[in-house]
Amino acid sequence: MRGSLQAYRKVDIESQVAAASPHRLVQMLFNGALERLARTRYAMEQNDMALKGEQLNKAQGIISGLRGSLDMEQGGEISQNLDALYDYMTRQLAAANMANDVNIIDEISGLLREVKAGWDAIPADMHHK
């Protein structure tokens, strides 16, 4: 049963990605990173080091993907600031991993939620530009 549910989720996500606008794809990345950070926090609290490492690596990968998607030429100062912020997040997550510190996870989750809120506030008529 669990395998069937996971397969269904995978197909659902793949179909969402295939139909998504670039704007929606970035929203999905933010959601994925926040979900992985919540799971990382839970794993830290449960002292589940395997789950912590798995989820933290996935969160860092998503943040690296967000960073890699920045258009430094057209994005100007905003892209430069986001690049620095994503770099900070990645370094802080490495520190959180070493120290097993949920407070750092909470800080990074808060920062991601702020950036996501700004992204979510972009008017719909600007989503394809």
Phi, psi and chi 1 to 4 in degrees:
 res  aa     phi    psi   chi1   chi2   chi3   chi4
   1 MET       -  -45.8  176.7   75.0  169.3      -
   2 ARG   -61.2  -40.9 -177.4  171.3  165.4   86.8
   3 GLY   -62.6  -39.4      -      -      -      -
   4 SER   -64.9  -40.6  -62.3      -      -      -
   5 LEU   -64.7  -43.3 -177.9   58.8      -      -
   6 GLN   -64.4  -39.8  -72.9  177.0  -26.7      -
   7 ALA   -63.5  -41.6      -      -      -      -
   8 TYR   -62.6  -45.3  173.0   77.5      -      -
   9 ARG   -60.5  -41.3  -75.7 -176.3 -177.2  156.2
  10 LYS   -63.0  -45.4 -177.4  178.3 -179.9 -167.5
  11 VAL   -63.7  -40.7  168.9      -      -      -
  12 ASP   -61.5  -46.3 -177.3   49.7      -      -
  13 ILE   -64.8  -43.2  -70.6  170.1      -      -
  14 GLU   -61.7  -38.6  -71.5  171.9   -4.2      -
  15 SER   -71.9  -34.6   62.9      -      -      -
  16 GLN   -63.8  -43.3  -73.0 -179.7   39.5      -
  17 VAL   -63.2  -43.3  167.5      -      -      -
  18 ALA   -62.2  -32.8      -      -      -      -
  19 ALA   -95.8   -4.4      -      -      -      -
  20 ALA   -83.2  147.1      -      -      -      -
  21 SER   -75.6  163.8   69.1      -      -      -
  22 PRO   -55.9  -37.9  -26.7   34.7      -      -
  23 HIS   -62.0  -45.4 -176.0  -90.1      -      -
  24 ARG   -65.5  -36.8  179.0   67.1 -174.1  126.7
  25 LEU   -60.1  -42.0  -71.6  173.1      -      -
  26 VAL   -66.1  -39.7  172.7      -      -      -
  27 GLN   -59.0  -41.6  -74.0  177.5  -44.2      -
  28 MET   -64.4  -37.4  -68.6  171.5   73.3      -
  29 LEU   -64.2  -43.8  -71.9  171.8      -      -
  30 PHE   -59.4  -46.5  -78.7  125.9      -      -
  31 ASN   -60.1  -42.7  -70.5  -22.2      -      -
  32 GLY   -63.8  -42.8      -      -      -      -
  33 ALA   -64.1  -43.6      -      -      -      -
  34 LEU   -64.4  -39.2  -71.9  166.3      -      -
  35 GLU   -64.0  -43.6 -178.7  179.7  -34.4      -
  36 ARG   -65.0  -37.3  -67.6  -28.3 -178.7  -88.7
  37 LEU   -67.9  -37.4  -71.5  174.4      -      -
  38 ALA   -63.0  -41.0      -      -      -      -
  39 ARG   -67.4  -36.3  -70.1  178.1 -176.4  175.3
  40 THR   -62.4  -45.0  -61.0      -      -      -
  41 ARG   -60.5  -45.8 -171.8 -178.8 -158.2  -68.8
  42 TYR   -59.2  -46.0  172.7   79.3      -      -
  43 ALA   -61.7  -38.8      -      -      -      -
  44 MET   -62.8  -44.6  -74.4  178.6  170.5      -
  45 GLU   -64.0  -32.4  -68.7  171.1  -20.9      -
  46 GLN   -89.7   -1.6  -60.4  -58.8  -48.9      -
  47 ASN    59.9   35.3 -150.2   23.4      -      -
  48 ASP   -97.9   89.5 -175.3  -19.7      -      -
  49 MET   -67.8  -32.6  -64.5  -56.4  114.1      -
  50 ALA   -65.9  -48.6      -      -      -      -
  51 LEU   -64.1  -41.2 -179.6   63.0      -      -
  52 LYS   -56.4  -50.3  175.4 -171.8   88.6  165.5
  53 GLY   -62.7  -42.5      -      -      -      -
  54 GLU   -62.5  -49.9  173.5 -171.1  -51.2      -
  55 GLN   -70.0  -37.8  -65.0  -57.9  -51.1      -
  56 LEU   -65.2  -41.3 -169.9   59.3      -      -
  57 ASN   -62.3  -40.2  -76.7  -21.3      -      -
  58 LYS   -65.6  -43.1  -72.6 -179.1 -179.8 -178.1
  59 ALA   -61.3  -45.0      -      -      -      -
  60 GLN   -63.5  -38.3  -73.3  175.3  -48.1      -
  61 GLY   -63.0  -41.2      -      -      -      -
  62 ILE   -66.2  -43.6  -67.1  169.8      -      -
  63 ILE   -63.1  -38.7  -68.5  168.6      -      -
  64 SER   -62.8  -37.6  -68.1      -      -      -
  65 GLY   -64.4  -41.3      -      -      -      -
  66 LEU   -62.0  -43.5  -72.9  165.7      -      -
  67 ARG   -63.5  -43.2 -173.3  177.0 -175.2 -162.8
  68 GLY   -67.8  -20.7      -      -      -      -
  69 SER   -85.6   -4.7   71.7      -      -      -
  70 LEU   -66.9  138.2  -65.0  171.7      -      -
  71 ASP   -98.3   97.2 -175.5  -22.1      -      -
  72 MET   -69.1  -25.6  -59.1  -54.2  -79.9      -
  73 GLU   -75.8  -50.2  -73.0 -176.4   27.6      -
  74 GLN   -85.9  -24.0  -70.4 -169.9  -19.7      -
  75 GLY   -79.9  -17.2      -      -      -      -
  76 GLY    55.2 -135.7      -      -      -      -
  77 GLU   -63.8  -35.2 -173.6  177.9  -12.6      -
  78 ILE   -62.1  -46.3  -68.4  172.1      -      -
  79 SER   -63.8  -39.6  -71.3      -      -      -
  80 GLN   -62.7  -43.3  -68.6  172.0    2.4      -
  81 ASN   -65.8  -42.4  -69.5  -18.9      -      -
  82 LEU   -65.3  -38.3  -74.9  170.9      -      -
  83 ASP   -59.2  -46.8 -178.0   62.0      -      -
  84 ALA   -64.3  -39.4      -      -      -      -
  85 LEU   -66.6  -44.7 -178.8   61.3      -      -
  86 TYR   -64.1  -37.1  -67.4  146.7      -      -
  87 ASP   -62.4  -45.6  178.0   59.3      -      -
  88 TYR   -58.9  -46.0  171.3   77.8      -      -
  89 MET   -58.4  -45.0  -71.2  178.5 -176.4      -
  90 THR   -62.4  -43.9  -58.6      -      -      -
  91 ARG   -66.1  -38.9  -72.8 -176.9  -74.1  113.7
  92 GLN   -67.8  -36.9  -75.2  -62.5   96.8      -
  93 LEU   -65.8  -34.9  -70.5  175.0      -      -
  94 ALA   -64.1  -40.6      -      -      -      -
  95 ALA   -65.7  -39.9      -      -      -      -
  96 ALA   -62.1  -39.0      -      -      -      -
  97 ASN   -63.3  -47.3 -173.9   33.0      -      -
  98 MET   -64.5  -40.2  -64.0  -65.2  -70.3      -
  99 ALA   -93.7   -6.7      -      -      -      -
 100 ASN    54.0   48.4 -149.3   41.8      -      -
 101 ASP  -105.7  107.5 -170.9  -19.4      -      -
 102 VAL   -69.1  -23.7  -64.9      -      -      -
 103 ASN   -63.9  -36.7  -66.7  -41.7      -      -
 104 ILE   -68.7  -39.4  -63.0  172.7      -      -
 105 ILE   -59.9  -43.0  -60.2  -60.7      -      -
 106 ASP   -62.9  -40.5  -68.7  -16.9      -      -
 107 GLU   -62.2  -47.5  173.9 -163.1    7.5      -
 108 ILE   -66.8  -38.7  -58.8  -51.3      -      -
 109 SER   -60.4  -42.7  -65.0      -      -      -
 110 GLY   -62.3  -43.4      -      -      -      -
 111 LEU   -62.6  -43.9  -69.6  170.0      -      -
 112 LEU   -62.9  -40.3  -88.4  175.0      -      -
 113 ARG   -62.5  -37.7  -81.0 -168.1  -67.7  -83.3
 114 GLU   -64.5  -46.5  -79.9 -172.5   53.2      -
 115 VAL   -64.2  -42.0  176.8      -      -      -
 116 LYS   -61.8  -40.2 -178.3 -176.9 -178.7  -53.2
 117 ALA   -61.1  -40.6      -      -      -      -
 118 GLY   -65.0  -41.6      -      -      -      -
 119 TRP   -65.1  -43.2 -171.5 -101.5      -      -
 120 ASP   -64.9  -25.0  -69.3  -15.4      -      -
 121 ALA   -81.6   -5.4      -      -      -      -
 122 ILE   -66.1  127.6  -65.3  172.0      -      -
 123 PRO   -58.3  146.7  -18.4   28.2      -      -
 124 ALA   -58.0  -33.6      -      -      -      -
 125 ASP   -71.4   -7.6   62.5  -28.1      -      -
 126 MET  -102.1   -1.1  -59.2  -65.4  -69.7      -
 127 HIS   -66.7  -23.5  -71.4 -169.9      -      -
 128 HIS  -108.9   12.7  -65.4  -75.1      -      -
 129 LYS   -98.9      -  -66.8 -174.1  178.5 -171.7
